[in-house]
Amino acid sequence: MNQNIQHKIDQYKKVAQRSQGSNPKPMQSKSVRVDGLAQVIRSQKDAENFMAELKSIVKRAQ
């Protein structure tokens, strides 16, 4: 094998051995949840309608 190539392979092996010693902690992924209200209520008017309907339902339930 070409001496230059063998030398580079040896260098890469040394670098790989050194980097194996560090064991980075895995990061917890933050799951993104999209709820139904966020998809439905897009404007102030939608929010007002939703709250009016919710108040009506609560009032009837009592």
Buried (B, 14 or more C-beta within 10 A) or exposed (E): EEEEEEEEEEEEEEEEEEEEEEEEEEEEEEEEEEEEEEEEBEEEEEEEEEEEEEEEEEEEEE
